Amino acid sequence: MKIILIGIQGSGKSTQGNLLRDKLNTPYLSTGHIFREMAKEKAPLGRYIKEIMNAGFLIPDEKTVEIVSEYLKKPEYERGYILDGFPRTIEQVKKFENGVDKVVYLEVSDKEALWRLSYRNGEDSETRQDETLTAIRKRIELFHRLTEPVLDFYKKKGILVEINGEKAIEDIHKEILEKIK
């Protein structure tokens, strides 16, 4: 099964992605993780990605589709995957040629997402450079402007599953499992 998790930063995508990975025995792939790993590299592409992420912007569509598509060619993703953080724009949806079975939208308010991320950063002595308040606010704004049309696209295709992401983690997980079967 090919599942996409969509939601603003702090909506619980990685938490649910990891739970689904374990329950469904399907590999979980986070584009945020891929890009953060690439940003550590000293090569020009790594520096480029780091600058874009730290400013709170999205990696350009063409580059994002290229990177994700290349990752999904690996043998471990042949039978399916759980993908977090992609596609984020209509352009990415159009260029992404990998069939998707279900798209799970974890809906949380901007206020809840900011609270969760502030708390997460308070707990983590190594705050990620791409999680400054300015960068987070910019990504939330970009989500509303660029990613909400993606939700409409998948809703029209009949594969969008909308989940209230402000409930307990276990309740969200249970509801996702019920709705993707």
C-alpha positions in Angstrom: 0.0 0.0 0.0 1.2 3.5 -0.9 0.2 6.1 1.7 0.9 9.8 1.9 0.8 11.7 5.2 0.0 15.4 4.8 -0.3 18.1 7.5 1.4 21.2 8.7 4.6 21.0 10.6 3.8 19.7 14.1 0.7 17.8 13.0 2.1 14.4 14.0 3.0 13.0 10.7 6.3 11.4 11.8 4.6 10.0 15.0 1.8 8.4 12.9 4.2 7.4 10.1 6.4 5.4 12.5 3.3 3.8 14.1 1.9 2.8 10.7 5.4 1.5 9.6 5.4 -0.9 12.6 1.7 -1.9 12.3 1.7 -2.3 8.5 5.3 -3.5 8.1 5.7 -0.9 5.4 8.7 1.4 5.1 8.3 5.0 6.2 10.0 7.8 4.4 10.1 11.4 5.5 11.1 14.1 3.0 12.1 16.4 5.9 14.5 13.7 7.1 15.9 13.2 3.6 16.5 17.0 3.2 18.0 17.4 6.7 20.4 14.6 6.0 21.3 16.2 2.6 21.7 19.6 4.3 24.5 18.1 6.5 26.6 17.4 3.3 29.2 19.9 2.4 28.5 19.5 -1.3 26.8 22.4 -3.1 23.4 20.7 -3.2 23.6 20.1 0.6 24.4 23.8 1.3 21.7 24.9 -1.1 19.1 22.7 0.7 20.2 23.9 4.1 19.9 27.6 3.1 16.4 27.1 1.8 15.2 25.0 4.8 16.6 27.4 7.4 14.8 30.3 5.7 11.5 28.4 6.0 11.1 27.9 2.3 10.2 24.7 0.4 12.8 23.0 -1.8 11.8 23.8 -5.5 9.3 21.4 -7.0 11.5 20.0 -9.7 14.3 19.2 -7.3 11.9 17.7 -4.7 10.2 15.4 -7.2 13.6 14.3 -8.5 15.0 13.5 -5.1 11.8 11.7 -3.8 11.4 9.7 -7.1 15.0 8.6 -6.9 14.5 7.4 -3.3 11.4 5.5 -4.2 13.3 3.5 -6.8 15.1 1.6 -4.0 14.0 -2.0 -3.6 12.6 -1.5 -0.1 9.8 0.7 -1.5 8.7 -1.6 -4.4 5.7 -3.1 -2.5 4.6 0.2 -0.9 5.6 3.0 1.5 4.4 5.6 3.9 5.5 9.0 2.6 5.6 12.1 4.8 5.9 15.6 3.6 5.4 15.1 -0.2 3.8 16.2 -2.4 3.3 19.7 -1.1 2.3 21.5 -4.2 0.0 20.8 -7.2 3.1 20.9 -9.4 4.7 18.1 -7.4 1.4 16.1 -7.6 1.4 16.4 -11.4 5.1 15.4 -11.8 5.0 12.6 -9.2 4.3 9.4 -11.3 4.0 7.0 -8.5 0.5 5.6 -7.8 -0.9 6.5 -4.4 -3.6 4.4 -2.6 -4.5 6.7 0.3 -3.7 10.3 1.4 -4.1 10.9 5.1 -4.5 14.5 6.1 -3.7 15.1 9.8 -5.6 18.3 10.5 -4.4 20.5 13.4 -4.9 24.2 14.0 -1.9 26.6 13.4 -2.0 27.4 17.1 -1.8 23.7 18.1 1.1 23.1 15.7 3.0 26.1 17.1 2.4 25.0 20.6 3.6 21.4 19.9 6.7 22.6 18.1 7.6 25.1 20.9 7.2 22.3 23.4 9.2 19.8 21.3 12.0 22.4 20.9 11.9 23.1 24.7 12.5 19.4 25.3 15.3 19.1 22.8 18.6 20.8 23.6 19.6 20.7 20.0 16.8 22.7 18.4 16.8 22.1 14.6 17.9 25.1 12.6 14.8 24.7 10.4 12.5 25.0 13.4 13.0 28.6 14.4 9.7 30.4 15.0 10.2 32.5 11.8 10.8 29.3 9.7 7.9 27.5 11.2 5.5 30.4 10.6 6.7 30.6 7.0 6.1 26.9 6.5 2.6 27.1 8.0 1.8 30.0 5.7 3.2 28.0 2.7 1.1 25.0 3.7 -2.1 27.0 3.6 -1.2 28.6 0.3 0.4 25.7 -1.6 -0.6 22.4 0.0 -4.3 23.0 0.6 -5.0 22.7 -3.2 -3.2 19.3 -3.0 -5.8 18.2 -0.5 -8.6 19.3 -2.8 -6.9 17.3 -5.7 -6.8 14.1 -3.7 -10.3 14.7 -2.3 -11.7 14.9 -5.9 -9.8 11.6 -6.7 -11.6 10.0 -3.7 -8.5 8.9 -1.8 -8.2 11.6 0.8 -8.8 10.6 4.4 -9.3 13.5 6.8 -8.3 12.9 10.5 -8.6 15.3 13.5 -4.9 15.4 14.5 -5.6 17.0 17.8 -6.9 13.8 19.5 -4.8 11.4 21.5 -2.0 9.7 19.4 -3.6 6.2 19.9 -7.0 7.4 18.8 -5.6 9.0 15.7 -3.7 5.9 14.8 -6.8 3.7 15.3 -8.9 6.0 13.1 -6.2 6.0 10.3 -6.1 2.2 10.3 -9.9 2.0 10.1 -10.1 4.6 7.2 -7.3 3.2 5.0 -8.4 -0.4 5.0 
